[in-house]
Amino acid sequence: MNGKLLLVEDQALFRKGLRKMIEDHSLGWTVVGEAENGHEALELIEALRPNLVLTDIRMPGMEGIELAEHIYNRHAGTSVIILTGYDDFKYAQMAIRFGVIDFLLKPCNDRTLMEVLHKAHERLESDLRQREEREADLRMKEEALLRALLLRLPGTRGEEHRMRPWVIGKRLVLIAVKDYFPVNKHYGPSDLGLLQFALFNILTELMQRHQLSGQFIALEFDRFCFIVEDGKKANTLGRFMKDAVQAYLGIVLTVSLTPPVTSLNDPPSLYESFILKEPSATKRKGSEPAFLSGGTASRHRVKELQMQLTGSILLGQPDKLDDQISKLVSRIGELPPEDAKMEALALAFALNSLAKQQLGQNAETPGFAEQIELLQSLQSEHDAAEWARVEAGKFVAGFEGWRLRNNESIINRSLDYLDKHYMESCTLTEMAEMFKVSQTYYSKLFKKVTGDNYSAYLTNIRMQKAVLLLMNTDMKVSSVAASVGYDDPNYFTNVFRLLHKMSPSDFRKKFKS
């Protein structure tokens, strides 16, 4: 994923040079804003929440060390790199005290700065992985406590205060698998782990799609529970779950939605009433008792893969996306056969979710259910890698089509926006941020679609509007300038003179004569 970087430098030319260098190289950073001093930077940090601030040490108003101190005290998730022309040990000491991760002397060459930014990005990725691991560990502990509560297992004594907000006022979506091995499918006992993996991810994706948050608990190998907020969405969730799992896997579910929980005694009682009505799948042919322990891990892996690929999609980087997917597929071919099948399925689910979330594909991927069944029958890691390559190829083709449509849409919406908002700031940076793409990508796309660079196009619109005002009103030149987006009348006059070879006042006189 790309990190968000804020540039803080009072010398405009040097700042622009830094930005160009960062955007011209794949360093893992997107410049989300620029500031001339520390006070401006603090406002932007509040608004943009950057992962990294690259700041000069000597600036008017608030210096870099003071800015680093503010960030250290108020924005723990933001790292700082300081640039300075002062080779003074005391600055380095202060910088380290305020959590600054690097301290570079100006002028530093591009190679040195790129190495530092690359190292900072590796640190960001490591921090994110550690945070996700901590969150996954916390979710697993919560799941273990809730499982103990529902199954009346020991280990919940003294934890009532923690569990109460997790369940009180919530509803249980209780799920039972009728048979993991339906007669119309060629599943065997060795496929159980893969089927459970698929089941977990299908149900979790449905929760996300219906914008329901809640803990998902594996109770027994054929029994599961979602704890969800009470509401209309929960009422229809069961039907969608049954339909989706049968469409994907051919497996029949029983789903029951309980009344809202009023005490910690309710969940185990409600679960016991549910299982009395549903025979266990262990009593059905070919099935061996098993307990599913990897549900949280499987969901975590799918989410991790989604995060890895999302940045390239949002920034419209097809080459980088192809490279990422190719490496993931190649890795599958290096795993043991069963692990390879699991990783292939995780990648397929991640791509399937991204197609819906990022590419706007509402329908299920055609043939995906059949492909899951095919995966069960594969024997080698190389077969699993080839299966994943086919699924990835479908996604890449869909991405290319989406990118072409999205590119046209971005520029068409941009032109419409500029026609209505030309009198406002409308900087290239602001437009790129509006459409959630990098400035470099937006600039190239604008040029490709319109044949003109962005600044020239915006200037032409403003000058056209200025001409109309000069010809049809008696507004002062300063008022005309302000009306078309120029705060400085002198700058407006200079731009107008370059285009029309005369000042706005002379143009008006010539027209009226």
N, C-alpha and C positions, 0 to 999 in steps of 0.2 A: 504494500500500500504506500501511497505517497503521503509524506508528512506535510503539514502546513507551516510555512516559514514566513516570518515578518522581518523586513529589512528596516533598520533604523540608522540613518546616516544623513548628516546635514548638507553634504556636498552632493547636489543633484546628479552631476555627471558620473561621479564615482558610484552612486547608488544605482543609476541606470545600468552602468557597466556590470555591477554585481548581478543585477537581475538578469541581464542578457546571458551572462556566463552560466548562471544556474539553469535558465530555461533552455539553453542550447545543449546541455548535457543531461544524461539520464542519471541524476544523483539521488533520486527518490524524494525530491522536495518540490512542492508547488508554492510559488511566492503568492501569498494571499493578500499582502498589503505592504505599503511603504510609509515610513514616518520620517520627519525631518529632525525630531528631537524626542526626548524621553516622555514629555507630557503627551504629545500626540500618540506615542507608542502605547502608553497605558490605556488610552481610550480604545485603540484598535485591539489591544489584547483582550479587553473586556468583550468587545463585539465579535472578534474572529476566533478567539481561543486557539492561537497557534501552538504547535508542538515545539517550535524552535524560534528564538529571536537572535538575529545576527546584527550586532550593534557596534557602532563606533564608541570610543570611550570619551572623546572630547566633543561635546555638543552644547549649544546654548540652552539655558533653562534648566535642563536636567542631564547630567552626564551619565555615561554608560554604567559606571559602578553603582550609582544611585538607582538607576533603572533596574539593574540586576538585583539589588536589595529588595526593591518593591516586588519583583517577580518571585523572588525566593520566599518572601513572606506571604504573598497572596495568591500565587499561581503555581502550586507545587508541580503541576504536570507540564510546565513549560521550561525547556532548557535554554541556556544562553551561551553564545559564543561572542567574545569581544575582540574587536579589531582596534589596534592602537598604533600610533607612531611613537609612543613613549616607552623606551626600554627601561622600565623602572620596576624593581622587584616588589615594591610595596603594592603596586597595582595587581600584580599576580597573586599576592597573598590575600588581598581583599576579594579578588574575583573568586578564588577557591572557597573562601569563607561563605560566599553567597551562592555557591553551587554552580558557578560557571564551569562548563565542561571543556572549554578550550580558550586560549588567549594568544592571538596572532599579532605579529608586528607588521605594520604597513611600511612600505608596500610589500604585499605577499603575492607570489605568482599564482596563476590559475591552478597549477597542479597541486600546490600546497593546500589551497582553499578547497579544491575538489576532494582531496584526501580527507580533510577534516569533516566536510559535509557528508561524505560517504560513511565515515566512522560514526558520525552523529546519527545517521539513518539506521545503521546497524544497531546502535544503542536503542533507538526508538522501537525498532522491531522486537528487540529482546525484551524491552519493558512491556510491550503489548502482549507478547507471548506469556510472560510471567504473570501479568494481570489476568489474562484469560485462564491460565492454569489455576490461579488462586480462586477465580470465580467458579471454575468447573469443580474444584475441590470442595468449595462451599456448597454448591448445588448437590454434590454427591452426599455430603453429610446431611443436608436437609432431607434429601430423598431417603436416606437410611432411617432418619428419625420418623418420618411420615410413614414409611413402610412398617416400622415397629409399632406405630400407633394403630394402623389399620389391621395388622395381623395379631395384635395384642401380644407382641413380643416384649421381653424385658429390655430395659435400656432407656425408657422414656421418663423415668422418675426424676424429678427436678428440672425437666426441660419444658414443663407445661407453659411457662411464661414465653418461651420462644415459639412454641408451636401454635399457641392460641391465635395470633394474627394471621398465621398461614391458612387456617381452616375456618375460623368463625365467620359466619356470613357468606361463606363460599359454597359452591355446589360441587359434588363429585360426579365426574363422568366415568362410570365404571364400564370396563370393556372386557369381554371374554372371547377368546378364539374358539370357535366350534370345532375346527379341525385344521391342522397345519398341512394335511396331506389329502386334499380333495381328489376325488376319483378322476376328474378331468385334467389333472396336472401330474407331471412326471417328477414330483418331489420325493426325496427320500430322507431318512433320518440325518444324513450328513449335510443336508441343506438347511437344517433348523437354524443355525446361527445366522446364515445369510437372510433367511426369511424374517427372523426377528429384527435384524438390522433394518431391512426394508420396511417392515411394519412400523418400527419406531419413527423412522424418518417421514413416512407418509402421514402419520398422525400428527407429528410435530409441525410439518409444513401446513397441514390443514388448520392447525391452531393459529399459526402466524398469518395465514391468508384471511382468516376470519377475525384477525386483530384481537385474539384472546390470549392473554398471558396467564401462565400458571405452571405449577410444578407437575411433571409427568413422572409417575412412579411405576416401576415394574414390581408387581406384587408376587406373582408366581410366573412360571414360564409361559403361561397362557392367559394370565389375568393382569390387567393394567388399570391405572387410574389417573385421570387428569383432575386437578383441583382448580376450578375456574371461578371467575366473578359471576355473580348472579346477573341474568339479563336475557334479552331476546336472542342474542347470538348463540348463547349456550343451548337454547331449546332446539335449534336446527342443526347443531353440530353433529349429533349422533347419526342422523341420516347421511350426512356428507361423509362421515368416517366409514360407514358400512359400504356405501357406494364406491368410494375411492379404493378401499382395500380389496374389494371384490374385483374391481376393474383392473387394478395393477397386478394382484397376486392370485386372484381366483379364490381367496380365502373369505369365509363367512364370519362376521362378527355379530355378537350381541352387545348392544350399547344401552346403558340405562343412566338417566340423569336424575340425581337425588334431589330432594328438597334442600333448602339452605341449612347449613350446619349451625346448630345453636350452642353446642358444647363439645368438649373433647371426647365425650362418650358416644357421640353420634357416628363418627366415621367407621369404627369397627363394627358397630351394630348394623349400619347400612350395608357394609361390605358382606357381612355374614348373611344378611337377607338376600343379597344378590346371588351369592354362590349357591345357596340352597336351590335356586331355580335353574342354575346352569351346571350341567355335568362337566367335569374337567376333561380337557383334551387328552390328558394322560390315559384315559380309559378307551381312547380310540386307537384304531389299528396303526401299528408301525411307530407309535410315538413313545419316546422315553422321557421320564421326568427329567427336567432340567431347570435351572434357574438362570434368568437373563441378568448378567451383571454389567454388560457393556453398553447399555442403552445410552447413558449420559455420555460415555466416550464416543459413541458413534455420532451422536448429535453434535458434539464438540468438533469432531473431525470434519463433518459437512460444513459447519459454520466457518471453520478455519479455512477450508478450501474456497468458500465464497468470498471471504475477506481478501484472500490472496489475489483473486481475479477481478474483484469489483473495481479497483482503481484503474486498471487498464481499460475497462469498459467505459467508465465515466469520463475518462480523458480521451477516449477515441483513439486508442493506441493498438491497432490490430496486429502489428508486428510483435509487440511485446506480449500481447495476449496469446498469439500463436506459440511463441517461445515458451511461455509459462505452461501452457497446456501440454506441449510436446515433452517438456521435462517431467511433468507429473505422470504422463502416460508411460514414458521410458522407465520411471521409477517402479511402476506397477510390475513391469517385466522382470524386475530384480528381486521381487518378494517371493516367499514361499507360496504355493498355489492357493491355499485358503485365504491367506492374508491378501494376496493379489486380488482375489475376487471381492473381498471386503473393500479394499481401496478403490477398485474399479467402480463398485456400486456407490461408494461415497462421492467420487468425482461425478458420476452420472447424476446423483441427486443434487449436488451443488450446482451443476450446469443447468439442470431442469428448473431449479428454484431461481437462478439468475435470469433465465429466459423469461420467467413470469415477472419477477420483481424489477429487472432493469430494462428488458427489451419489450415489455408490454404484451407478452404472449399469454392470453387468457386461457386458451384451451390446453388440455393435456397434450404432451408430446406424442404424436402418432406412433403407434407401435412400441411404446416404451414398456408396456406390460409384457409383451411378447419377448422383448429384449431381456427383461429381468429373468424370465423363465429360461431363456437361452443361457444366461450367465450361470444358472444353477448347474447346467450339464457340462460345463467346461472343465477340463482336467488339468491343464497346465497354466503356469503364470504367463506364458507367452500368448496363450489363447485369451486370457483375461485382459492383457494389455491391448490386444487387437480389438476386443469387444469395446474397451474404453476408447480406443482411437476412433471407432465408428461413431460412438455416441458423441464424442468431442467434435467430430467433423460436422455432425448435424447442427451442433450449437454454433460453431464458427460460421457456417453458411447463414444461419439465422442472424448472427451478429453483423455480418457484412450487409445483409439486406436492411437491418435496422439502422446501421450506421449511415447508409445512403439516404434513407428516409429522414433520419434525424438531422443530418447535415443540412438538407434543404429546409427542414422545419426551423432549425436554429437561425439560419440567415433570413428566412422569410419573416420570422417573428422579430428578428433584430431590425429589419428595415421598417416594419410596422411600428416598432417601439420608437425608433429614431424619428420617424415622421411626426410622432405625437410628443416626444420628449426632448427634441433637439435643443431646447432652451435650458435644459438641465445639464448636470455634469457629464454623464455619458462617456466616461473614459473607457479605454480599451480594457483596462483591468476590471472595471465595474461590469462591463458587458460580459466578459469571460466568466466572472463569478456568478452573474445572473443565470447563465446557462450551464454552470458547473463543469466547465472545461478549462484547460490551461490557456494562458494568454497567447502562447505561441501557436497552439492548435487553433484557437479562435481566429487569430490574425491570418493564418494560412488559409483557413476555410473561407473567411470573408473574401479574401483576394481571389480564391478559386471560383467562388460562386458569382461574385459581382464584377470581377475584372478590375477592381479598384482596391487600394488599401484602405483600412478603416478610417484613419484620420483624414485622408483626403475626401472620402465620401461624406463624413460628418461636416467637414468644412464647407463642402459644396452645398449641402442642405442649408446650413446656416447662412451662407452668402446669398442663396436664392431667396430665403425669407427676408434677409436684410434689404435686398433690392426691392422687394415688394413694399416694404415699409417705407423706404426712402422715396419711392415713386408715388405712394398713395396716402402718405400721412405727413404731418408737420412735426413729428417727434424729433427731439434732439438726437444728435448722433450717439451720445452717451446712452440715451434711453433705447435706441435701436440696438446698440451693442448688448445691453443687458437683456433685451427681449429675445435675442437669438443665442444667448448662452455665453457671452463674454463679459466678465467682471471688469476687465481693464479696457476702457475705450481706446487707449493708444494702441494696444495690441490688436484690437478689432480693426482699427484704421490701417495698420500695417498689413494685416492679412488681406483686407479689402483692396488695398492699393496693389498688392502683388497680383491679384486676380484680374482687376479691372483697369490697371494702369492709371488710376486716379483715386483721389480721396473720396470718402462717402459724401462730403459736402459738395465737391466738384461734380460728382455723379448726379446728385440731385439737381444742381443748377443746370447741368447740360440737358437733363431729361425735361425740366420744366421750360427750358427755352425752346 
